[in-house]
């Protein structure tokens, strides 16, 4: 089958059609839960096959957006939507699809229909977000995931009681409004243009004040997606209260939209009149990174530790995206690809351990020392996460950090420090989980991972190893 | 000549409906709510058809002028009444509610609203406004069981109506004293030649007050909110949409185009009313627990935006405002239709506590309510995004940065109110059993969604048609 640019919206449509299909399904028996999971997996696999086809025809050497296709949205005022793909967005798409593919069987147990439907909706919106090539489609898919995510977060009682979900929604809603205002302002001040491509934003001719407000707004809108200081504490509390790994992962995919937005909008050099805003952003990012890493280290909850690790990494990517060079863009992409998958698997394993621990009412220390399969995978993914040479994180983080050091030595030191602290907290967690001093001989032990799950996750581990230098290798390019 | 008189057929048909309903009430022994609903339905359909047939024929252009614009507004009003009629009929039947008076008063309100839109004479305008206000007062207290509340509402209505009519009489008297005419055309000619003095301006402002009351913006929102909270749902929903649409349509067409010279006088008042409506609408919607009242405040918030879009009246972009009004009507219509589906033991539910847990037992209805609620805060992909886009575009054109800032700042308050509704629907524990949802409700929801999609897909045609109609 020949892949044409016009087929790009099919990528977005497939999860939406799957959502409608599942919405009409019954979920009152055990079998229907299994059927719902299988149907969801089938829909995701279909999209992954489509993505593979797109990858096979992608010109890797070309940095610009390919498979570009436009659709008329409104005639008065004239607005067109554009969709397209490049290596970076395609890699993110594959990573996100893989994440959903592996987390759904682990996570969907209760409320299978609702969970699957909302996950597919979220997947469709994230796909739309990553294939959007103009400012309007970008905004539409930037704002849309808020509702399905809110509905999923609200289903957790602890979050509901403490009203964190309100703060989460309002915080993101403000970012959404600001982006909308900026998008409308960009369109308004660029009279005669039907489409404003994401890469073209930096080239628009604006007055000093327009640049000041619009770029300031864009920065605020994208940063609002990242749990940055001083808003991190309740986002962290909320995230650590979420027991379902699928929801946890989806919340932690949300900052990706902010980082990706900055990568897409931000040119090599932002307009001079707003360059000092970047300094402010760098300062806030550096403080947040250190602060969150420290809290992760001292906190005992492993979800909090994972959250701090994830946030630190997102801020590093954010800093990388703000560097005045586009050379490391692909390195950020490769690193993000590995990071997203590692983050997902780590959360799935951690959730499994928590569930088993609660089931047998055991202490967390030494809990995985008698479970070889679980122990091996936990160790592998933790070591990959902290930067051991087991995945694309190792080489590409090295490249990103070296560029940061080159650009600003102090910032590089702070990033390095935050990374070390975040990694130390993960290693400490691994050590405690595997420490057999706390295990009494003959005591009750948790169930090891099933063979099916072990083989499934092992394949992911092997893929990560193969993608050591370049994830494009495993994607067959 | 005969055809010219026939152009009043819509109003005559509505009047006939009132009379026939009264005759049926007296003569027929077995009166069921369905009888009245069926008769009214026939007359409303005939009214719609006759409005369209005689869309550009008027019996006297000086008194009463029908244009494509007035026909469009009249058609929207009747279509909405027909949709509501289709949904509430079964409820009237279940409650064994004598709906004769409801349909009679609704017909009278429609006659008054038709008059407000088409009339070309300040005296006729006053008569029509008085008819509307009195009918609204009667329909709102029609169903109240509690006699104390009924008396309170009646007193409130009487004082309110009296003040409004006094304002209108005062305004007309001041204008007539100076100009010796009450015809719009002659007034327009007069003010084009003469400069306005303070008494003229005061007269114009007095005329504007009842129109703002009709629209329901701040500070004239109290009665509307009271009606929305205390009346039965059919009354609350009908009045909310019918009155606001007519008020805005009159303001856009007549005030901004006919009284061209007097718009300077209105600008400040419209700006103040707009800003206060946005603020009070947003704060009210975030703090309320009654769904109808929240919808009322949401309407006030959006009416505030519409007024701000109309400021200054000299540079008004009627296409944009009217598009926004249509979007608001669709959102409100969808929201109210969902409320029609939420019933327990035969009663329409209206508080947050009442609808707790709706999402678990009525997922489709809850999903629809979620869609319409999210429309109010402009979350894509719903039609309101387009409305917001047009609004921002227009405000940037006019460089109204403060208005824009205020609107979006208070949109956060609105979002908080909407979150409360979503929380109640999806996350709170169910406190009562919900009745089966009528098919009519789902049909209404589907129709509204189809209209929203139509609005997005054929937006170009709608805008073109609107522009053509508005230019006339």
Interface residues (C-beta under 8 A of the other chain):
Chain A: X74 X75 X76 X77 X139 X140 X143 X144 X146 X147 X150 X151 X154 X155 X160 X165 X166 X169 X170 X173 X174 X176 X177 X180 X181 X184 X185 X187 X188 X189
Chain B: X370 X374 X377 X378 X379 X380 X381 X385 X386 X388 X389 X390 X392 X393 X396 X397 X404 X408 X411 X412 X415 X416 X419 X422 X423 X426 X427 X459 X460 X463 X464
